[in-house]
Amino acid sequence: MPSDGEVKEVKEVNEVKDRSPRRGPVKNYTDLLVYKQAYRLALDVSRFTKILPRAEQFELGRQLRRCAGSVPANITEGWTKRNSPMEFKRHLLIAAGETAESKFWIELASDEGFVTRAAAIHC
């Protein structure tokens, strides 16, 4: 049986698919579902950092915005270098690493008591 987090993730993926159905071949990186999800992550993290305590908005907030923004940026950069499948794959792997780092910082913010668990889960 899927956990609540998995169910939420599936619902979010379906929402992204429903909002922007793709017609025909992928012509631009913005047509990629993974890019749309990564861009949403960057926006959600940006909003999330605004609820951090003032003392943490610079250090922790800046680090979070940097790594979350790097996810769609690496997908974009990899897409422009897609004539080399290895280069595209390398950028996708970097994006995956930045996603994991974002998750770490969000969990840390929650465990430190800077934000509620609900705010961290929403992000």
Backbone as JSON, one array per atom type, in Angstrom:
{
  "sequence": "MPSDGEVKEVKEVNEVKDRSPRRGPVKNYTDLLVYKQAYRLALDVSRFTKILPRAEQFELGRQLRRCAGSVPANITEGWTKRNSPMEFKRHLLIAAGETAESKFWIELASDEGFVTRAAAIHC",
  "N": [[0.85, -1.18, 0.0], [0.65, 2.21, -0.89], [2.42, 4.96, 0.62], [1.36, 8.04, 2.29], [2.92, 10.12, 1.32], [3.78, 9.1, -1.14], [1.35, 8.88, -2.47], [0.61, 11.58, -2.57], [2.67, 12.53, -4.2], [2.15, 11.17, -6.61], [-0.34, 12.31, -7.21], [0.45, 14.97, -7.63], [2.12, 14.7, -9.86], [0.23, 13.85, -11.72], [-1.35, 16.16, -11.77], [0.38, 17.99, -12.99], [0.65, 16.78, -15.48], [-2.0, 16.9, -16.38], [-2.47, 19.66, -16.56], [-0.88, 20.6, -18.63], [-1.02, 19.16, -21.29], [0.93, 17.27, -23.52], [1.52, 17.57, -26.91], [2.5, 15.8, -29.63], [6.02, 15.52, -30.55], [8.73, 16.09, -28.19], [9.82, 19.29, -28.15], [11.18, 21.24, -26.87], [12.97, 21.96, -23.84], [11.11, 22.76, -21.97], [8.92, 21.23, -22.5], [9.35, 18.87, -21.23], [8.31, 16.69, -18.68], [9.79, 16.28, -16.35], [11.24, 18.64, -16.2], [9.18, 20.5, -15.75], [8.3, 19.68, -13.23], [10.65, 20.11, -11.77], [10.94, 22.85, -12.0], [8.69, 23.7, -10.63], [9.43, 22.78, -8.1], [11.58, 24.53, -7.56], [10.19, 26.97, -7.4], [8.45, 26.41, -5.25], [10.31, 26.02, -3.2], [11.46, 28.54, -3.07], [9.29, 30.03, -2.07], [9.02, 28.68, 0.34], [11.39, 29.36, 1.7], [10.85, 31.9, 2.48], [9.36, 31.71, 4.76], [11.09, 31.0, 6.68], [12.86, 31.68, 9.77], [14.04, 35.01, 10.26], [16.82, 35.15, 10.8], [17.73, 32.86, 9.57], [17.11, 33.12, 6.94], [19.06, 34.14, 5.23], [21.44, 32.45, 5.28], [20.56, 29.57, 5.35], [18.29, 29.78, 3.72], [19.34, 30.89, 1.36], [21.08, 28.83, 0.54], [19.24, 26.77, 0.12], [17.64, 27.87, -1.96], [19.6, 28.06, -3.92], [20.39, 25.34, -4.45], [17.91, 24.17, -5.14], [17.15, 25.73, -7.34], [19.1, 24.99, -9.06], [18.32, 22.55, -10.03], [16.23, 22.67, -12.19], [17.81, 24.28, -13.8], [20.03, 22.68, -14.49], [18.74, 20.69, -15.94], [17.86, 22.2, -18.08], [20.34, 23.09, -19.12], [21.5, 20.61, -19.77], [19.71, 19.78, -21.73], [20.25, 21.56, -23.8], [22.62, 20.56, -24.62], [22.06, 18.17, -25.8], [22.88, 16.83, -28.04], [24.85, 15.22, -27.35], [24.36, 12.36, -25.81], [25.54, 11.4, -23.44], [26.36, 13.72, -22.13], [23.91, 14.98, -21.64], [22.79, 13.08, -19.92], [24.63, 13.28, -17.81], [24.07, 15.86, -16.83], [21.44, 15.44, -15.98], [21.91, 13.67, -13.91], [23.33, 15.33, -12.16], [21.27, 17.13, -11.59], [19.56, 15.4, -10.22], [21.11, 14.92, -7.95], [21.14, 17.5, -6.84], [18.47, 17.73, -6.23], [18.24, 15.85, -4.17], [19.9, 17.12, -2.32], [18.41, 19.42, -1.82], [16.2, 18.28, -0.56], [17.46, 17.36, 1.77], [18.18, 19.83, 3.06], [15.67, 20.93, 3.5], [14.55, 19.04, 5.23], [16.34, 19.34, 7.37], [15.78, 22.0, 8.13], [13.23, 21.63, 9.13], [13.7, 19.74, 11.22], [15.32, 21.27, 12.86], [13.48, 22.96, 13.83], [12.79, 25.3, 12.57], [10.76, 25.51, 10.77], [7.41, 24.23, 10.4], [6.59, 20.73, 10.39], [4.6, 20.16, 8.57], [4.85, 22.3, 6.73], [7.33, 21.68, 5.66], [6.81, 19.21, 4.47], [4.97, 19.96, 2.57], [6.54, 21.41, 0.83]],
  "CA": [[0.0, 0.0, 0.0], [1.5, 3.4, -0.96], [2.36, 5.89, 1.75], [0.72, 9.32, 1.99], [3.86, 10.89, 0.5], [3.76, 8.56, -2.5], [0.06, 9.25, -3.05], [0.7, 13.01, -2.86], [3.57, 12.69, -5.33], [1.43, 10.72, -7.8], [-1.35, 13.33, -7.51], [1.13, 16.14, -8.17], [2.55, 14.35, -11.21], [-0.97, 13.87, -12.56], [-1.76, 17.55, -11.94], [1.26, 18.59, -13.99], [0.29, 16.2, -16.77], [-3.32, 17.39, -16.78], [-2.44, 21.09, -16.86], [-0.18, 20.92, -19.86], [-0.84, 17.95, -22.09], [1.91, 17.41, -24.58], [1.07, 17.15, -28.22], [3.61, 15.58, -30.54], [7.35, 15.28, -29.97], [9.32, 17.09, -27.3], [10.55, 20.25, -28.98], [11.94, 22.15, -26.02], [13.09, 21.43, -22.48], [9.9, 23.08, -21.22], [7.96, 20.16, -22.76], [9.69, 17.71, -20.4], [7.62, 16.62, -17.4], [10.78, 16.43, -15.28], [11.56, 20.06, -16.1], [8.04, 21.17, -15.13], [8.33, 19.35, -11.8], [11.82, 20.76, -11.18], [10.65, 24.28, -11.93], [7.75, 23.85, -9.52], [10.24, 22.62, -6.88], [12.32, 25.78, -7.34], [9.23, 27.98, -6.94], [8.0, 26.04, -3.9], [11.42, 26.26, -2.26], [11.58, 29.99, -2.91], [8.23, 30.43, -1.14], [9.35, 28.05, 1.62], [12.46, 30.09, 2.38], [10.3, 33.15, 3.02], [8.78, 31.48, 6.09], [12.18, 30.73, 7.63], [13.17, 32.82, 10.65], [14.89, 36.03, 9.61], [18.24, 34.8, 10.96], [18.05, 31.73, 8.7], [16.77, 33.39, 5.54], [20.24, 34.37, 4.41], [22.28, 31.25, 5.16], [19.83, 28.38, 4.95], [17.43, 30.14, 2.59], [20.17, 31.05, 0.16], [21.55, 27.5, 0.15], [18.08, 26.05, -0.41], [17.29, 28.44, -3.27], [20.66, 27.73, -4.86], [20.35, 23.94, -4.89], [16.63, 23.9, -5.81], [17.19, 26.38, -8.64], [20.05, 24.26, -9.89], [17.68, 21.37, -10.63], [15.77, 22.97, -13.55], [18.91, 24.86, -14.58], [20.81, 21.59, -15.05], [17.93, 20.05, -16.98], [17.92, 23.12, -19.22], [21.69, 23.03, -19.7], [21.67, 19.3, -20.39], [18.9, 19.74, -22.94], [20.94, 22.29, -24.88], [23.78, 19.74, -25.04], [21.52, 16.84, -26.01], [23.53, 16.14, -29.16], [25.69, 14.23, -26.68], [23.54, 11.7, -24.77], [26.29, 11.3, -22.17], [26.35, 15.05, -21.51], [22.55, 15.17, -21.13], [22.67, 12.19, -18.76], [25.44, 13.85, -16.73], [23.32, 16.98, -16.24], [20.31, 14.89, -15.26], [22.44, 13.13, -12.65], [23.61, 16.49, -11.3], [19.96, 17.62, -11.14], [19.08, 14.45, -9.2], [21.89, 15.2, -6.74], [20.67, 18.77, -6.29], [17.16, 17.44, -5.64], [18.51, 15.2, -2.88], [20.43, 18.14, -1.41], [17.27, 20.26, -1.42], [15.44, 17.51, 0.43], [18.23, 17.39, 3.01], [18.08, 21.14, 3.71], [14.28, 21.09, 3.96], [14.42, 18.2, 6.43], [17.11, 19.97, 8.43], [15.02, 23.16, 8.6], [12.14, 21.1, 9.93], [14.24, 19.13, 12.43], [15.84, 22.34, 13.71], [12.34, 23.7, 14.36], [12.63, 26.57, 11.88], [9.46, 25.45, 10.09], [6.62, 23.09, 10.82], [6.72, 19.51, 9.58], [3.64, 20.31, 7.46], [5.44, 23.18, 5.72], [8.42, 20.94, 5.02], [6.22, 18.18, 3.61], [4.35, 20.64, 1.42], [7.59, 21.85, -0.08]],
  "C": [[0.9, 1.24, 0.0], [1.32, 4.29, 0.26], [1.67, 7.18, 1.31], [1.6, 10.16, 1.08], [3.85, 10.42, -0.95], [2.46, 8.93, -3.2], [0.07, 10.72, -3.45], [1.55, 13.24, -4.1], [2.88, 12.28, -6.63], [0.37, 11.75, -8.2], [-0.7, 14.55, -8.15], [1.6, 15.89, -9.59], [1.35, 14.4, -12.15], [-1.46, 15.29, -12.79], [-0.92, 18.22, -13.02], [0.9, 18.07, -15.37], [-1.03, 16.78, -17.27], [-3.29, 18.85, -17.21], [-1.8, 21.4, -18.2], [0.04, 19.66, -20.68], [0.1, 18.22, -23.26], [1.32, 16.87, -25.87], [2.31, 16.99, -29.1], [4.93, 15.4, -29.82], [7.79, 16.42, -29.03], [10.17, 18.02, -28.16], [11.46, 21.16, -28.17], [12.01, 21.54, -24.62], [11.84, 21.7, -21.65], [8.78, 22.07, -21.48], [8.2, 18.94, -21.88], [8.96, 17.77, -19.06], [8.6, 16.85, -16.25], [11.18, 17.9, -15.11], [10.43, 20.81, -15.38], [8.02, 20.91, -13.62], [9.5, 20.06, -11.11], [11.58, 22.26, -11.02], [9.69, 24.57, -10.78], [8.49, 23.72, -8.18], [10.96, 23.93, -6.56], [11.38, 26.88, -6.83], [8.75, 27.69, -5.52], [9.07, 26.31, -2.86], [11.59, 27.76, -2.04], [10.52, 30.51, -1.94], [8.53, 29.91, 0.27], [10.39, 28.85, 2.39], [11.96, 31.41, 2.98], [9.67, 32.97, 4.38], [9.85, 31.11, 7.12], [12.37, 31.92, 8.55], [14.16, 33.76, 9.96], [16.38, 35.66, 9.67], [18.66, 33.68, 10.01], [17.78, 32.0, 7.23], [18.0, 33.6, 4.67], [21.01, 33.08, 4.2], [21.52, 30.06, 4.6], [18.96, 28.66, 3.72], [18.2, 30.25, 1.3], [20.64, 29.7, -0.36], [20.41, 26.69, -0.48], [17.69, 26.56, -1.8], [18.33, 28.07, -4.32], [20.53, 26.3, -5.36], [19.03, 23.61, -5.6], [16.59, 24.54, -7.2], [18.13, 25.69, -9.61], [19.41, 23.06, -10.59], [17.15, 21.7, -12.03], [16.87, 23.57, -14.42], [19.76, 23.76, -15.22], [20.04, 20.82, -16.12], [17.98, 20.89, -18.25], [19.28, 23.03, -19.91], [21.93, 21.7, -20.4], [20.9, 19.19, -21.69], [19.61, 20.44, -24.1], [22.13, 21.51, -25.4], [23.33, 18.32, -25.4], [22.08, 16.13, -27.23], [24.52, 15.1, -28.63], [24.85, 13.58, -25.58], [24.24, 11.6, -23.42], [26.27, 12.63, -21.41], [24.96, 15.34, -20.91], [22.35, 14.32, -19.87], [23.44, 12.75, -17.57], [24.7, 14.99, -16.04], [22.08, 16.5, -15.5], [20.75, 14.29, -13.93], [22.79, 14.24, -11.66], [22.29, 17.03, -10.74], [19.39, 16.71, -10.05], [19.81, 14.67, -7.88], [21.44, 16.48, -6.06], [19.29, 18.61, -5.66], [17.33, 16.81, -4.26], [19.05, 16.21, -1.87], [19.31, 19.05, -0.93], [16.45, 19.56, -0.35], [16.14, 17.52, 1.78], [18.04, 18.7, 3.76], [16.67, 21.4, 4.23], [14.06, 20.28, 5.23], [15.17, 18.8, 7.61], [16.36, 21.17, 9.01], [13.87, 22.72, 9.49], [12.65, 20.54, 11.26], [14.82, 20.16, 13.4], [14.71, 23.17, 14.31], [12.14, 25.05, 13.7], [11.29, 26.67, 11.17], [8.7, 24.24, 10.63], [6.87, 21.9, 9.89], [5.8, 19.6, 8.36], [4.2, 21.2, 6.36], [6.55, 22.48, 4.96], [7.88, 19.89, 4.06], [5.6, 18.81, 2.38], [5.38, 21.04, 0.37], [8.11, 20.66, -0.84]]
}
